[in-house]
């Protein structure tokens, strides 16, 4: 049974998602909060498997919530947002979010995102993923050079850990290297894949076979 907590300030959205979740035989919404602070307390009390977090909350941002959650609990996080900005998506992934979906989507897609994320598969909103694909055919040029080299073993391990939603700090801890070293490898990865951020890197790495089917694209 997948145990979830939702942190969302809009009551109708909170109720709609909770109702959809509780209709599923293998998942249950064990707690719901309208503020970030209340949500963090619920997570500490209930220890769920997965949390749905809105980016725009009335007290603290969803990014701050993710940051605090990741410092105290090892659970999966889906960002639920009305914002599709690449910068916001990137910031959420850097903080430790596993998946990112838009509020406009129906309950069926949200349930699919929950199942995929619980199974250790990143799930990005189809609109975000499709926009990211557009950059694949224009490799990034740095100082006049177009980087198309293959990833090293270390870089492959890092991109795979990225696809699991780990922050640079967590990746460093797992690989026994410093966070700054991870950032350096990440820069090389982005250059070689011809992308500028984690979202595009994960999608491109999957496309090239560096990671398994860890991203759902419709």
Secondary structure per residue as TSV (DSSP state, phi and psi in degrees):
chain	resnum	aa	ss	phi	psi
A	1	X	-	360.0	125.8
A	2	X	E	-85.2	119.7
A	3	X	E	-100.9	124.7
A	4	X	E	-122.0	154.2
A	5	X	E	-126.6	139.0
A	6	X	E	-115.2	134.5
A	7	X	E	-118.6	102.8
A	8	X	-	-152.9	128.3
A	9	X	S	-84.1	-14.9
A	10	X	-	-88.9	115.9
A	11	X	H	-61.1	-41.9
A	12	X	H	-64.3	-41.1
A	13	X	H	-66.2	-43.6
A	14	X	H	-59.0	-46.1
A	15	X	H	-68.1	-42.3
A	16	X	H	-62.9	-44.9
A	17	X	H	-68.4	-40.3
A	18	X	H	-61.9	-41.8
A	19	X	H	-62.8	-44.8
A	20	X	H	-63.0	-41.6
A	21	X	H	-63.8	-45.3
A	22	X	H	-70.8	-12.9
A	23	X	H	-78.7	-19.1
A	24	X	S	-79.4	140.5
A	25	X	T	-74.3	-19.9
A	26	X	T	-112.3	16.3
A	27	X	E	-149.6	154.8
A	28	X	E	-148.8	141.6
A	29	X	E	-89.1	107.7
A	30	X	E	-89.1	-13.6
A	31	X	E	-164.5	151.0
A	32	X	E	-140.2	139.0
A	33	X	E	-136.0	150.8
A	34	X	S	-103.6	-6.9
A	35	X	S	-132.2	160.0
A	36	X	H	-64.8	-43.1
A	37	X	H	-62.6	-43.7
A	38	X	H	-64.1	-39.3
A	39	X	H	-63.9	-42.4
A	40	X	H	-61.7	-41.6
A	41	X	H	-62.8	-42.4
A	42	X	H	-61.6	-41.4
A	43	X	H	-63.2	-41.9
A	44	X	H	-64.4	-35.3
A	45	X	H	-78.9	-40.1
A	46	X	H	-100.1	-19.0
A	47	X	-	48.1	62.2
A	48	X	-	-74.6	172.1
A	49	X	S	-84.6	-29.9
A	50	X	E	-150.7	146.5
A	51	X	E	-130.4	137.7
A	52	X	E	-98.1	123.6
A	53	X	E	-124.0	126.7
A	54	X	E	-79.2	143.2
A	55	X	S	-72.8	-42.9
A	56	X	-	-95.1	97.1
A	57	X	-	-113.4	156.9
A	58	X	S	-72.7	-21.0
A	59	X	S	-108.2	-57.9
A	60	X	S	-127.8	159.6
A	61	X	-	-74.1	158.1
A	62	X	H	-61.2	-30.7
A	63	X	H	-63.8	-40.5
A	64	X	H	-66.1	-37.1
A	65	X	H	-62.0	-47.1
A	66	X	H	-58.1	-45.3
A	67	X	H	-59.6	-44.5
A	68	X	H	-69.7	-39.0
A	69	X	H	-61.2	-46.0
A	70	X	H	-67.4	-20.4
A	71	X	H	-80.0	-19.2
A	72	X	H	-121.7	-15.2
A	73	X	-	-146.5	146.7
A	74	X	-	-104.0	79.0
A	75	X	-	-129.4	165.2
A	76	X	E	-88.4	145.7
A	77	X	E	-128.7	129.4
A	78	X	E	-112.5	124.5
A	79	X	E	-83.0	130.3
A	80	X	E	-114.8	113.0
A	81	X	E	-146.7	159.8
A	82	X	S	-96.6	-1.4
A	83	X	-	-98.8	127.9
A	84	X	-	-112.1	10.7
A	85	X	-	-57.8	134.2
A	86	X	H	-60.2	-35.4
A	87	X	H	-63.9	-40.6
A	88	X	H	-70.0	-42.2
A	89	X	H	-59.4	-46.7
A	90	X	H	-60.4	-44.2
A	91	X	H	-62.0	-40.7
A	92	X	H	-63.2	-42.2
A	93	X	H	-66.6	-38.9
A	94	X	H	-62.3	-35.7
A	95	X	H	-72.8	-22.4
A	96	X	T	125.8	7.0
A	97	X	-	-65.2	145.6
A	98	X	-	-94.6	-33.7
A	99	X	E	-143.1	163.8
A	100	X	E	-147.4	119.5
A	101	X	E	-131.8	157.6
A	102	X	E	-95.1	148.4
A	103	X	T	-64.5	-23.9
A	104	X	T	-68.0	-14.7
A	105	X	S	-74.3	155.4
A	106	X	-	-77.6	170.2
A	107	X	H	-62.3	-32.9
A	108	X	H	-61.0	-40.9
A	109	X	H	-70.3	-35.1
A	110	X	H	-65.7	-41.2
A	111	X	H	-62.8	-41.1
A	112	X	H	-62.4	-40.3
A	113	X	H	-63.4	-40.3
A	114	X	H	-62.4	-47.2
A	115	X	H	-63.1	-44.5
A	116	X	H	-63.8	-45.3
A	117	X	H	-64.7	-41.1
A	118	X	H	-62.3	-31.2
A	119	X	T	-87.8	19.0
A	120	X	T	65.9	32.1
A	121	X	-	-117.3	123.3
A	122	X	E	-63.2	142.7
A	123	X	E	-131.8	116.8
A	124	X	B	-110.2	143.8
A	125	X	-	-51.0	134.8
A	126	X	H	-52.8	-37.8
A	127	X	H	-63.8	-40.3
A	128	X	H	-68.8	-43.7
A	129	X	H	-64.3	-42.9
A	130	X	H	-64.2	-39.8
A	131	X	H	-65.6	-35.8
A	132	X	H	-66.7	-35.2
A	133	X	H	-62.5	-26.9
A	134	X	T	-62.3	-24.4
A	135	X	T	-85.3	-6.4
A	136	X	T	-64.4	-32.1
A	137	X	T	-92.1	9.4
A	138	X	S	-129.0	78.8
A	139	X	-	-53.9	140.7
A	140	X	-	-67.8	134.5
A	141	X	E	-106.1	129.3
A	142	X	E	-125.4	119.8
A	143	X	T	53.8	41.1
A	144	X	T	80.6	1.5
A	145	X	E	-112.9	141.0
A	146	X	E	-102.6	115.6
A	147	X	-	-88.7	121.7
A	148	X	-	-135.4	21.5
A	149	X	-	-67.8	155.4
A	150	X	-	-74.4	150.9
A	151	X	-	-72.7	146.6
A	152	X	-	-78.0	171.3
A	153	X	H	-59.6	-41.4
A	154	X	H	-63.9	-43.4
A	155	X	H	-65.6	-36.8
A	156	X	H	-64.3	-41.9
A	157	X	H	-63.1	-39.9
A	158	X	H	-67.0	-44.3
A	159	X	H	-65.9	-32.2
A	160	X	H	-69.3	-38.6
A	161	X	H	-68.2	-36.5
A	162	X	H	-58.6	-42.8
A	163	X	H	-66.1	-18.9
A	164	X	T	-87.2	2.8
A	165	X	T	87.9	11.1
A	166	X	-	-78.4	141.4
A	167	X	-	-75.3	168.0
A	168	X	H	-58.1	-38.6
A	169	X	H	-62.8	-45.8
A	170	X	H	-67.0	-37.9
A	171	X	H	-61.6	-44.1
A	172	X	H	-59.0	-41.9
A	173	X	H	-64.1	-40.5
A	174	X	H	-70.2	-33.0
A	175	X	H	-99.2	0.0
A	176	X	T	59.9	43.1
A	177	X	S	-131.2	165.9
A	178	X	-	-77.0	159.2
A	179	X	H	-61.8	-37.3
A	180	X	H	-66.0	-33.6
A	181	X	H	-66.5	-40.1
A	182	X	H	-60.6	-43.1
A	183	X	H	-62.0	-38.5
A	184	X	H	-63.9	-44.4
A	185	X	H	-63.9	-37.8
A	186	X	H	-61.9	-41.5
A	187	X	H	-59.8	-42.7
A	188	X	H	-64.2	-40.8
A	189	X	H	-60.6	-48.4
A	190	X	H	-60.7	-40.5
A	191	X	H	-64.5	-46.1
A	192	X	H	-66.5	-34.3
A	193	X	H	-85.9	-9.2
A	194	X	T	72.1	35.9
A	195	X	-	-128.9	174.5
A	196	X	S	-122.8	3.4
A	197	X	S	-159.4	175.6
A	198	X	H	-65.4	-42.3
A	199	X	H	-56.6	-52.4
A	200	X	H	-65.7	-35.8
A	201	X	H	-63.6	-43.6
A	202	X	H	-64.6	-43.9
A	203	X	H	-63.6	-46.5
A	204	X	H	-66.6	-39.1
A	205	X	H	-63.4	-37.5
A	206	X	H	-65.3	-43.4
A	207	X	H	-60.3	-36.5
A	208	X	T	-88.2	-3.5
A	209	X	T	88.7	10.8
A	210	X	S	-73.9	-30.5
A	211	X	S	-129.3	156.9
A	212	X	-	-74.5	-173.3
A	213	X	S	-70.0	75.1
A	214	X	-	-102.2	11.3
A	215	X	E	-138.0	127.2
A	216	X	E	-93.4	121.8
A	217	X	-	-128.4	127.4
A	218	X	-	-111.0	360.0
